[in-house]
Amino acid sequence: CPICAKRNKAMDRTYRCSCGFHAHRDRVGAINIMRQPMADGKSLSA
């Protein structure tokens, strides 16, 4: 979950988390990919 960082599997096209967040699973994946370089302290080279 991009909000609470809980790991869940999307059972349908809509990802729903116990924290109340919900969005299309592709959008959640894109958010997680976008945030990954910031989470581990590394940045992607251009």
Secondary structure, DSSP 8 states (H G I E B T S, - for coil): -TTT------SSSEEE-TTS-EEEHHHHHHHHHHHHHHHTT-----
